[in-house]
Amino acid sequence: PCDEIVVALCLSLPVLNVRPLELASQLIGRLEPEHPIVQGIDAVMAERRLSWMKPAFPCQVPVRSHPIVRVEEGLETSSRDGRFLLGIGGRTYSGETGCLLQVFESHSGSIDSVALSFDDELIVTGSDDQTVRVWSVKTGEEIVCSGALGDEVNEVAISPDSSFVVCSVQCRGIRLFKANSLEPVATLDRTCRYNILEFLSSSCLITHDAVLSVPGLETTREFKALRGVSPSP
C-alpha cells in the first residue's frame, strides 16, 4: 500500500504544484475504493461534515502494479481502459510503455489546460494563445478552434455527453460553447484568479463558488468560495 501511495503522489505532483487543495481528490481518483487512504479520507470528511468534490470512481491516471510510466511532462488523466495517458501539455502517451503517441501542435502558445471526453473520443485544450481547440483522439487532428477569446484560457472541461465545452478565460469570465463547432452558447462574468470548472452532469456545472445550469449558466446555488481561492481585486 505504501508503494501505491508513493506512485499516486508522484503522478499527482504536476497538479498539486498548482492546486495543492486537490490532494484528497487526486488520491481518491488514483487509488482503489478499498485502499486505507481512501477510506480514511472518507471517514475524516464525514466526521467533519465537510463539503467537497469527491470523484465518483477512480478516474485519474491509475496506480498499477507495473513500474511507473515515465513521460516528458505531468499527466492529467488517462483513457477509461488505460490505453493512453493525456499529458498536461497536450500530448498522449501509451499507457503500457509511456511512448509518445500524439502531439497537438496548432496552438501558438503553451497549453495550460486539457480535458478528455467521457467516451475517450475528444480532447479539449486551452492555451495562453487565447484559444480553445477540440481534437480527435483517433486521428490526432484538430476538429475546431474557438478563435481569440481576449485573454489566456486557464481551465477547460467537456460535458459527459460531449455536447458542451466550457472554459475559464483570465479576467473575462466563463464561456460555454457547443463542442462540435465551438459556437458560443453563453458567457458569465465570474472572474477570479482561478475558476474551478467541472461538469456534475450534462446540465450542471460547478465553479469555485456556485453551481450553474447548462446551457444558460444561470446560478442555481451559491456557496462560500473554496478556501485559498479568492476573487481578483
C-alpha positions in Angstrom: 0.0 0.0 0.0 2.9 2.4 0.8 4.3 1.9 -2.8 0.9 2.7 -4.2 0.7 5.9 -2.2 4.1 7.0 -3.4 3.2 6.3 -7.1 -0.1 8.2 -6.6 1.7 11.2 -5.2 4.3 11.1 -8.0 1.6 11.1 -10.6 -0.3 13.9 -8.8 2.6 16.3 -8.3 2.2 18.3 -11.5 -1.4 19.1 -10.5 -0.6 19.6 -6.8 2.2 22.1 -7.6 -0.5 24.3 -9.0 -3.6 23.3 -7.0 -2.5 21.8 -3.6 -6.1 21.7 -2.3 -6.8 18.8 -4.7 -4.7 16.3 -2.7 -7.7 14.3 -1.4 -9.4 14.3 -4.8 -6.2 13.2 -6.6 -5.6 10.3 -4.2 -9.2 9.1 -4.4 -9.1 9.5 -8.2 -6.0 7.2 -8.4 -6.4 4.6 -5.6 -8.9 1.8 -5.4 -12.0 2.5 -3.2 -11.0 -0.1 -0.6 -7.5 1.4 -0.1 -7.0 2.5 3.5 -6.1 6.1 2.5 -9.4 6.4 0.5 -11.4 5.0 3.5 -9.5 7.3 5.9 -10.3 10.4 3.8 -14.0 9.4 3.6 -14.1 9.0 7.4 -12.5 12.4 8.1 -14.8 14.2 5.6 -17.9 12.5 7.1 -16.8 13.3 10.7 -16.1 17.0 10.0 -19.2 17.2 7.7 -17.2 18.9 5.0 -18.5 19.6 1.5 -16.1 18.7 -1.3 -15.8 17.4 -4.8 -15.2 13.7 -4.4 -14.6 11.6 -7.5 -17.4 9.1 -8.0 -14.8 6.5 -9.1 -11.0 6.3 -9.8 -10.8 8.5 -12.9 -7.2 9.8 -12.9 -4.1 8.0 -14.3 -4.4 4.8 -12.2 -1.8 3.3 -9.9 -0.9 -0.1 -11.3 1.4 -2.9 -10.2 3.8 -2.4 -13.2 6.7 0.1 -13.0 5.9 3.8 -13.2 5.5 5.0 -16.8 7.9 8.0 -17.2 6.9 10.7 -19.7 8.2 14.1 -20.6 5.5 16.1 -18.7 3.0 15.8 -16.0 -0.1 13.7 -16.6 -3.6 15.0 -16.4 -5.8 11.9 -16.9 -6.0 8.6 -18.8 -8.4 6.8 -21.1 -11.0 4.7 -19.4 -9.3 1.5 -20.5 -5.8 2.8 -19.7 -4.8 2.5 -23.3 -3.3 6.0 -23.4 -2.3 8.8 -21.0 -3.0 12.5 -21.5 -0.3 14.9 -20.6 -0.9 18.4 -19.2 1.0 19.9 -22.2 -1.3 18.3 -24.8 0.4 15.1 -25.7 -0.8 11.5 -25.5 1.4 8.5 -24.4 1.0 4.8 -24.4 -0.4 3.6 -21.1 1.8 0.5 -21.2 5.2 1.8 -22.4 5.0 5.6 -21.9 6.0 6.1 -25.6 4.8 9.3 -27.2 1.7 8.8 -29.4 0.5 12.2 -30.4 1.4 15.9 -30.1 -1.2 18.6 -30.5 0.7 21.5 -32.1 -1.7 24.0 -33.6 -1.5 26.4 -30.5 0.9 29.3 -30.9 1.3 29.4 -27.1 1.7 27.0 -24.2 -1.3 24.7 -23.4 -2.5 25.5 -19.9 -5.4 23.1 -19.5 -6.6 19.8 -21.1 -9.7 17.7 -20.8 -10.7 14.3 -22.1 -14.3 13.4 -23.1 -16.0 10.7 -21.2 -16.0 8.4 -24.3 -12.3 9.0 -24.9 -13.0 10.3 -28.4 -12.2 14.1 -27.9 -9.5 16.1 -26.3 -10.1 19.8 -25.4 -7.1 22.2 -24.9 -6.9 25.7 -23.6 -3.9 27.9 -24.2 -2.3 31.2 -23.4 -2.7 32.0 -27.1 -6.3 32.8 -26.0 -8.0 29.9 -27.9 -9.8 26.7 -27.1 -9.4 23.8 -29.5 -11.1 20.4 -29.9 -9.1 17.4 -31.2 -9.9 13.9 -32.4 -8.2 11.2 -30.3 -8.4 8.7 -33.2 -6.7 10.9 -35.8 -4.8 13.5 -33.7 -6.2 16.2 -35.9 -7.7 19.5 -34.8 -11.5 19.5 -35.3 -12.4 23.1 -34.4 -10.8 26.2 -32.9 -12.7 28.9 -30.9 -10.7 31.9 -32.2 -9.2 34.5 -29.8 -11.1 34.9 -26.6 -9.4 38.0 -25.3 -7.1 36.6 -22.7 -5.4 33.4 -21.6 -7.5 30.3 -21.2 -6.9 28.9 -17.7 -9.2 25.9 -17.5 -11.3 23.7 -19.8 -13.9 21.0 -19.3 -16.2 19.0 -21.6 -19.7 17.7 -20.6 -20.3 14.0 -20.1 -22.3 13.7 -23.3 -19.7 15.7 -25.3 -22.3 18.4 -26.1 -20.7 21.3 -24.5 -17.2 22.7 -23.8 -16.7 25.3 -21.1 -13.6 27.4 -20.4 -12.4 30.0 -17.9 -10.8 33.0 -19.6 -8.5 35.0 -17.4 -10.2 38.3 -16.3 -13.0 37.7 -18.8 -15.2 35.1 -17.1 -16.6 31.7 -18.1 -17.5 30.8 -21.7 -19.8 27.9 -22.8 -19.6 26.5 -26.4 -21.2 23.8 -28.4 -18.5 21.1 -28.5 -18.8 20.2 -32.2 -18.5 23.7 -33.5 -17.3 25.8 -30.6 -20.2 28.1 -31.3 -20.7 30.4 -28.3 -23.7 29.5 -26.2 -23.4 31.6 -23.0 -21.0 33.9 -21.1 -20.8 34.5 -17.4 -18.7 37.4 -16.0 -17.5 35.5 -13.0 -13.8 36.4 -12.9 -11.2 35.3 -10.4 -7.6 34.2 -10.4 -8.7 30.6 -10.8 -12.0 29.1 -11.7 -12.7 25.5 -10.8 -14.7 24.1 -13.7 -16.3 20.7 -13.5 -19.4 19.2 -15.1 -21.5 17.4 -12.5 -23.8 16.3 -15.3 -24.5 17.4 -18.9 -26.9 20.1 -17.5 -25.0 21.1 -14.4 -21.6 22.9 -13.9 -19.7 23.7 -10.8 -17.3 26.6 -10.3 -15.3 27.8 -7.3 -18.4 29.4 -5.7 -21.5 28.3 -7.5 -23.5 25.6 -9.2 -24.6 26.7 -12.7 -27.2 25.4 -15.1 -26.3 24.4 -18.6 -26.7 25.8 -21.2 -27.8 29.1 -19.7 -25.1 29.4 -17.0 -27.8 30.6 -14.5 -26.8 30.3 -10.9 -28.8 27.5 -9.2 -26.8 27.5 -5.9 -24.1 29.7 -4.4 -21.7 28.8 -1.6 -18.7 30.3 0.0 -15.6 30.3 -2.2 -13.3 27.4 -1.6 -10.5 28.2 0.9 -7.5 29.5 -0.9 -9.5 30.6 -4.0 -10.3 34.3 -3.8 -11.7 36.7 -6.4 -9.4 39.0 -8.2 -9.3 42.6 -6.8 
